[in-house]
């Protein structure tokens, strides 16, 4: 079964309460509430490297070792919609 993930940070979108919103409040199925709100990214100038630094500590809280988390997120982010084709 395919698991939806945020196309900005890679967080699993396991619940509709985690979905970001468009202008007017409609849910966006591609981005999480932490990355996307009211039809735009909460941190529009964020680089991919900065996103990695945000994600790694969260993944460590979930029980991953830092090296493992860094390798995983560094491999994932370039394939997500927000970062594809960007050398951020």
C-alpha positions in Angstrom: 0.0 0.0 0.0 1.3 3.4 -0.9 1.8 5.8 2.0 1.3 9.5 1.3 4.1 11.7 2.4 4.5 15.5 2.5 6.1 16.6 -0.8 8.1 19.2 1.2 9.5 17.4 4.3 8.7 13.8 3.7 6.5 13.4 6.8 3.9 10.5 6.5 0.4 12.0 6.0 -1.3 9.3 8.0 -4.2 11.5 9.1 -6.2 14.2 7.3 -5.5 16.5 10.3 -1.9 16.6 9.1 -2.8 18.0 5.6 -1.9 21.6 4.8 -4.5 24.0 3.5 -5.3 26.1 0.5 -6.7 29.6 0.6 -10.3 29.2 1.8 -9.4 26.3 4.0 -9.6 23.3 1.6 -7.1 20.6 2.4 -4.0 20.0 0.2 -3.2 16.4 -0.1 0.4 16.9 -1.1 1.8 19.0 1.8 1.6 18.8 5.6 0.2 21.4 7.9 3.7 22.2 9.2 5.0 23.1 5.7 1.9 24.5 3.9 -0.9 26.8 5.0 -3.4 29.1 3.3 -2.1 28.1 -0.2 1.6 28.8 0.4 4.7 27.4 2.0 5.1 28.6 5.6 8.8 29.1 4.9 9.0 30.0 1.2 12.8 30.8 1.3 13.8 27.6 3.0 16.6 25.6 1.3 16.7 21.9 1.0 19.8 21.9 3.3 17.8 23.9 6.0 14.9 21.4 5.7 17.3 18.5 6.3 18.5 20.3 9.5 14.9 20.7 10.6 13.9 17.0 9.8 16.9 15.2 11.3 16.2 16.1 15.0 12.5 15.1 14.5 13.6 11.7 13.1 16.0 11.2 16.0 13.1 11.8 18.4 11.4 8.9 16.6 14.3 6.7 17.5 16.7 7.0 14.5 20.4 7.5 14.8 21.5 10.9 13.4 23.6 9.4 10.6 20.8 7.1 9.6 18.3 10.0 9.7 20.6 12.3 7.7 21.2 9.7 5.0 17.5 8.9 4.7 16.2 12.5 4.5 19.1 13.5 2.2 18.1 10.8 -0.2 14.4 11.5 0.0 14.1 15.3 -0.3 15.6 15.7 -3.8 12.8 13.4 -5.1 9.9 15.4 -3.5 7.8 17.8 -5.6 9.0 20.9 -3.7 12.7 20.2 -4.3 12.7 18.4 -7.6 14.9 20.2 -10.1 16.0 22.8 -7.4 19.6 23.0 -6.3 18.4 24.7 -3.1 
